[in-house]
Amino acid sequence: MRLSELLKEIRVINLQSKEDPEITGIAYDSRRVQPGNIFVAIKGERADGNDFLKEAFERGAAAIISQRPAPREVEKPWVEVLDAREAMALLSAAFYGHPSSQLKMVGITGTKGKTTTTYILEEILKAAGYNPGVVGTVEYRWAGKQFTAERTTPEAPEIQKFLRQMAEDGVTHCLMEVSSHSLELKRVWGIGFDVAVFTNLSGEHLDFHQTMENYFESKKKLFYLNHKRQASIVNIDDPWGEKLLSELPMHTISFGFKKEAVVRAEDFSIDEQGMTATVYTPLGQLTFTSSLIGRHNLYNFLAAISVGLVLSVPIPEIIRGISSLKKVPGRFELVPNKLGLKVVVDYAHTDAALENLLQAVRCLNPGKVILVFGCGGDRDRLKRPRMGEVAARLADWTIITSDNPRSEDPEKIMAEIEHGFHKAGNRNYEKIIDRRQAIETAITIAGKGDWVVLAGKGHETYQIFADRTIHFSDVETAREILSRLEEK
């Protein structure tokens, strides 16, 4: 595709060009530029692409997109734009032939529940005979292909490339977890969403958004993108969801427990085996059984059921799809053992998610609840004492440990969590910086009927330090320790 064709898709302030090169791809990292690529000079948190133009040209960049005017010495085509990120997203969509127009696109946003909702909906669509693909926190997958997720929502060139591959591989529906970062940074611009879903909102990423109001406004952008606008689906029980419902001009379906919810949970029971729930919908009542546990998961089911109905999936297929999902990686994932212990791994890494997790365990009449968790470095510091306060209140004993400390001192992160225990007036905790040792201690001190809850990392198989990244999985670690204890 020629540069001139691509530029029809974006707002150009000034074009300096004596050439109209054939474009081979779109790059935003100078180290990954291939001959014939457009290099989009975007400003990130730590680096500015405009500082790496020399490397981009040396690697064969055919043109530059930048918010800066062209330097005098540059001879290659230079495209000055108002917003480089928006330009990159729209150019990517055009370069890959607007693949979202060939798929049913479902965008799911919210602080919690995005991943589980995509897993549930994926099974519902499979039960109805469709071929869904998923772009989310755990992985990007479709048609037998799986790719490890570097971030919940990739940058625009990667998203559009994945969507093009999905379309070519016969995928019918794409279920996309849409993060607040991706909305604020316009990674999903140029995608036409058929359905947009809001799960809930609680304190997270405030290092980036600064305030809950800014966080909400970022999430809200999903509902005003280039929708094919079949429906918007919103959790009416969440205060921010209620606010969103009052502001959206388009047709909206609400879900929750409130009597005014369009899709409403009417009755449910939860035990160690899972849950059974009865749900009212405009198309009739349905009752389902699932192996997933926790009231918070019932909200995920309501969201997925709402999407299924919008996409004209018959109720029997919705029930069959829900029943076929046995687990979600790192989401209330039980680690089997013969010791009579209940060991569960969960991705809960905010105070609201940790509270939901511990309340779900409390509902199962545990012996003692022994919690292991830490907080990630270089991320929202404000949630650390809040998570400590939740742990102090809902766990019998907590081992504060390291998560992904990144460039921060893990001891300082743990001390900030500790402030929450001080605020709650509880001393029901200890600190063990080594995560493996913390997990082993928790399992060792647990007795039959006790629950050991390993929170924060969930599906992750790595631990990030300032100078290295190592392989580490809570599930694998717990399994190894339990197996060793079983042999004694």
N, C-alpha and C positions, 0 to 999 in steps of 0.2 A: 504494500500500500504506500502510495506517495505521501510525502509530508503535507502537501497542499490539501489532499483529501482528508487527512486526519484533522487538520486545523479548522475545518468546517464545523467540528464538534465543540469547539471551545471559544471563549471570549479572548481575543488577542488585542493587547494594547498597542504593541508595535512589533513588526516583523522585519528583521534584517536578514535578507537572503538573496543570493544570486543563484541558488541551486534549488532543485526540488527533488531531493534524494529519495530513493526507495528505503522505507523504514523496515527494519528487521525485528524490532522489539522495543520495549520500554523499560528503562532501568532507572533506579533512584539511588543505587549504591555504585560509586565509581569503580569499585573493585570487581563488580560483576558486569560491567559494560562489555557488550560484544560488538564487533564491527557492524555498523549500520543502525545501531540503536539510537533512539532519542534518550538523552540523559536529562532527567527532571531534577533540578537542583532545589531540593526541599530542605527546610531548616528543621532539624530535629531537636531533641532535648539536649544532646551533647555535642552535636556537630552540624555544620551548615554545608550543604552540597555545593554551594558556590565556592567553597574553599578547595574543592577537589576537581576543578574543571580541567586542569592540566592532565591529571591521570585519566579522566574520561576521554579527552581527545586522543591521548596516547593509545588508549585501548580501542579506538575506532569509532567514537561517537559521531553520528552524522548530523546531529542537531541538538540544541540546548533549549530547554524550557526553564525560564527563571522569572522571578518577580523583580529582578534587577534589570536596568537597561544594559544593552550590549556594550562590553568594553571595546575600545577602538581597535585593539590588536586582533580581535576574533574575526576570522574569515568564514567560518562555518555558519549555517543558518542559526539565528538566535531569535527565539520567540519570547517576548516579554508579556507576562500575563499578570492579572490582578491576584490570582490565587493559584499557586503551583500545585497544591494538593488536589484541588478541584480539577484542575487541568489534567493531572495525571490519571485521576479516576475516569474522567470522561474519555480521554484518549485511549485508555486501556479497554474500556467497553467497546469503543469503535474498532480498535485494532483487532479484537477477537470476534468481531461481528455481532455485537450485542447479544450474547448467548442467553441472558436472562429472559429474553423475549420468547425463547424456545422451551422454557421450563416453567413449571408452577413454582413460584418463589414464596417461601414462608420465612419471614424474619422474626426472630424471637429475642426480645431484649428484657432486661431486668437484672437485679443484683443476684438473685438466687433462682435456681430452677431451670435455667436455660438448657443445660446439658441433659438433665433427666427428661425434660419435655421433648427434646429432639429424639431421644431413644424411644420413648413411648410412641411418638407420632410415626417414627420410622417403622415400627412393628405394625401399627394400624394400617399404614399405606401398603406394606407388604401383604398383609392379610387381605386387602382389597384388590390385589393383583398388580399394584404399581411397582415402579422401580425407583425408590428414593435414594438421594445422595445427601450427605451431611457435611457441613463445615462447622466445626465446633472446637471446644476446649480440649477434648481428649484426642481427637484425630480428625482428619478429613478423609471421608470414605465414600465409595460408590462402586457399584458393579464389580465387587470382588477386589477393588483396589483400596489400599490404606496408606495414609501418609501421616507421620507424626506431626502434631500441631505445634508450631513454634509460638503461636499466640492464638487467642480465641478467634479473632477475625483477622485474616492476613491483610497485607497491603493490597491496594487495588490491582496491580498487574498480576499478582498471584491469584487473587479471587477470580478475575476474569478468565485467566488461563484455566483454572479448575472448572469454572462453569462451562467453558467451551469444550473441555474434555468430557464433562458429564453429558452435555448435549450430544456429542458424537458417540458416546457409549450407551445411548438409549435411556438415560435417566429421565424420569418423568417429573419428579418433584425435587427441589433442593431445599433442605431445612437448614437454615443458617442462624447460628448464634451471633447476634449483633451486639458487640460490646459498646460501651459509652465512648471509649477511646476511638473506635472505628467510626462512630458517628461524628464526634467532634473533629476528627482529623479527615473526614470525608472519604474514607476508604470505600464506602459502599455507594457513593454517588455513581449514577449511571446504571444502577440495578433497578428493574421494575419489580416491586414486590406485590404479589397477589394478596397476601395476608400478612399483617403485622400483629405481633403478640407482646403484651406487657405483663410480666409475671409479678413483680413487686419492686420496691425500692427501699434500701436501708444503707446505713453508713459504710461506704467503700470508695476507694480511689479519690478521697478528698485531698490527697497530696496533689492530684492533677486538677480536680474540679474546684477545689477550695470550699465550696458551699454545697449543701444539699439541693438548693434551688438551681445552681449551675448543672449539677449532676442530673437532675430531673429534666432540665431543658435539653441536655445532650440526648437523653433517652427519647424524648418526645420527637426529636428530628426524624426518627424512623417512620413516624406516621405521616410525615409531610414530604417524603421523597417521591420519586417518580413511580407511584403505585399504579398497578393495574386495578387496585382498590376493590378487590372482591369483599374484603371485610377487615376491620380492626377488632382485636380481641383483647379485653382488659380485665384484670383482677379488681373487682369492685370492692373487695374487703380490705384492700391495701389503701391507706390514706392518699398516697401519691397516685394510685390507680383511680381513685374516686376523683381526684383533681384532674387527671388526664381525661376521664370520661366527660367532665364538664366543659372541657376545652376543645375536644375533637369535633370538627364539623361533619365528618363522614359517618356512614353507617357503622355502628359499633355493637359488638356482642360482649356482654359482661358475664363473668363467671365468679362463683364464690359460694358462700353460705347464706348471704343476705337474701331475703325473700324477693327482692327486686332483681336479683341476678337472672339473666336469661338462661344460663346453664348453671344449675344449682345442686349442690350436694344436700341430700335430704336425710340420709342415714348412713352410718358407717361404723365398723368395728375393726380394731387393730389388735393383733397379738404377735407373738414371735414368728408365726408362719406367714404373716402378711396382713392384708386387709381385704374386707368385703365392703362395697359401698353401693348405694342406690343414688342415681343422679337423675334429676328432672331436666328434660330438654324440650324445646318446642316441637320436636318430632316424636316425642314419646319418652317414657321412662326407661332407664337401663340399669341393670345391676351387674357389677363385675367383681371378679376376684383377682388379686394380684399378690405376688410374693414380695413386693416393695412395702416398706414399713414407714410409718410416720404420717402425721396429719399434714405436714408440709408437702409430702408427695401426693396427697389427695388434690392439692391445688394444681400440681403438675398434670395430674390426670384430667382435671376439669379443663385446663388450657388445651391439652391435646385433643380431648373429646370435642371441644368447641371448634378447633381447626378441622378435625375430621368431618364434622357436620357441614361446615362451610364448603369443604371440598367434595361434598356429596358422597361421602363414604357411608354405606348402610350401617345401621346400628349393630347388627350381628357381626360385621367385620370389625367394627370398633371394639366390641367386647372380646373377640377372638385375638385381635392384635395386642390388647392390654394383657390378656392372660398369657401370651407367649413370651413376654419380656420377663426374664428371670432375675436379672441384676443389671446395674449400671456401674461400670468400672469406677471404683473409688467413691461411690455414693452409697453410704450405709452398707458397705460390702463386708459381709461376715467371713471370718477366717475359720474354717472348720477345725475342730480338734477333739481329742478324746478325754480331755481333762475336766470337762464340765464347765469350762469358761466360755463366756461370750466375748469374742474379740471382734470389734468392728472398726473398719477404716473408712474415713469420710473426708471429703475435700473442704469441709467447713473452715473458712479462713476469715470470717467476719464475726462480729459479736452476735448479729441476728441469726446467722447460719449456725453458729455454735449453740445458741439458745434453742433453736429448733431441733438440733441433733440431740442435745441432752434431754430435752423434754420428751422427745420420741423414745429415748431409752428409759426414762422415768416411768413412762406409761406401761412399760413391760414388766413392772414389778421386779426390778433387779435386786440382788443382794447389795453389794457396794458398787458404786460407779467410780472407776479409776480412770482419770483422763490424762492423756499426754498431748501436749500441743506447744507450738511456738508461733512466732510471727515472722513473715518475710522481711528482709532488709531492703532498704531503698524503696519502700512502699509506705502507704498511709500509716503514719505513726499514731494518729489519734485513736485508732481502733484498739491499740494494744492494751491500755488499761481497761477499756470497756470489755474486752474479751476476758481479762483477768477477773473482772467483777462477775461476769456470767459464770465462769468456772468456779469461783468461790461459792457462788450461790447454789449451783446445780450439781456439782460433782462432790463426792465424798472425799476424794483425795486427788490432787492434781500434781503432775510432774511437768514443770515448765522446762522446755528444752529448746533446741535450735531448729529452725525450719530451713529456709534458704537465706542465710544472712547476707549474701552478696558482699557489698563493700563495707557494711556496718559491723561493729563489734557485737557478736552474739550475746555477750554478757550484758551489754547495755540494752539490747532489745529485751532480754529476759527481765531486766530490772524495771523496764517500763510496763511490762505485763504485770509484774509484782505489785505495782502501785494500785492496780484494781483490787487485789486481795486486801491491801491495807485499807482502801476505801470501804470495802464490804465488812471490814472488821474481822476477817477470817485468816487463820494461819494454817489452813488445811492444804498445804502444798510443800513441795521441795523443788530444788533446781538441779537438773543434771544436763550439762551442756551437750554431751554426746547423745545424739538422737537414738542410736542403736542401744546404748546402755540404758537410756530412759525407757525405751519400749521393753527391754528385758526386765528391768526393775518392776515395771507396772504388771507384767504378766506373772512374775515370780511372787509378788505379794498378793495377787488375786487368789480368791478361793472359789470353790464350786458355787455356781449361781451368780458370781460377780460379773460385771461387764467392764471390759477394758476398751476404752474409746481412744482411738488414735486419729487425731484431727489435724487438718491443715493441708496435707499433701495429697491425699486421695489417690488418684490414678498416676501421679508423677513417679517417674523412675530415676530421678536425679536429685542431687543436692548441690546448690550453687554457693560457693565460697568466693572470697575476694580474688583468690589466685588460681582457682581450679573449680571444675565441676566433676562430681563423682557419681557413679551409679548408686542409687539408693531408692528402695521401694518399701513403704510401710507394710504392704501386703507380704512381700517376699521375706522381709525381716521377721515379721510376726510368725509367718509359717515356719521359718527355720528354727526360731526359739521354741515354738510349741512342739515341733517334731523332736527336738533334742530332749525336752522335758518328758515327752511321752515315752521315750526310750529308757528313761531312768527307772 
